Amino acid sequence: AQSVSQHNHHVILSEAASLELGCNYSYGGTVNLFWYVQYPGQHLQLLLKYFSGDPLVKGIKGFEAEFIKSKFSFNLRKPSVQWSDTAEYFCAVNNMNRDDKIIFGKGTRLHILP
Amino acid sequence: DGGITQSPKYLFRKEGQNVTLSCEQNLNHDAMYWYRQDPGQGLRLIYYSQIVNDFQKGDIAEGYSVSREKKESFPLTVTSAQKNPTAFYLCASRGTGGFNQPQHFGDGTRLSIL
């Protein structure tokens, strides 16, 4: 079955620490990849996406992600986190060989200590 | 402003009762989605629709039904067959232009059982 795995369910960091959140998917074909963020009390919003070209994608608020096809991975990174990055982060995948079905991972809850 | 409107924000259901959650979008998007969000489970796809008068089951469609009679509307009915309906329900839409388009999300409806 198609699936998206986020390895870290809950991450706690201090401000200025570096961040890497893991995301792996199980599709074999061509994919589009997304990271969404849900700040407390707010709706889901797009952080960044990959669909082709440079596998290193830059998003909003200093986030970036790298698509490594051989590892079926799309890890999210930020060199120096801020307290305002406290949120829940979701990885999502769309298999381009199929249809509009988009599958999400279970999410990673990030808590930044001031 | 263009966006997705979900209503109501909070909904209570009695045992054995069907309830319908509303989702309306004015983004002129073709594709619409319903997800269920539970703590630690991420977003799980219930139903999605790529075009008017057509929809497909997602991963957890049992106990739910949808319709897509108009492009801007995609209501979700939680039937009495859904034994554990308490959750946060999110509606999303996605525009044309290829599978690289991100989803836009509503603010959600929280359903509880009395």
Interface residues (C-beta under 8 A of the other chain):
Chain A: Q6 H9 N32 F34 Y36 H43 L44 Q45 L46 K49 F51 S52 F90 A92 N94 M96 D99 D100 K101 I102 I103 F104 G105 K106 G107
Chain B: A31 Y33 Y35 G40 Q41 G42 L43 R44 L45 Y48 Q50 Q56 G58 D59 L90 A92 R94 G98 F99 N100 P102 Q103 F105 G106 D107 G108
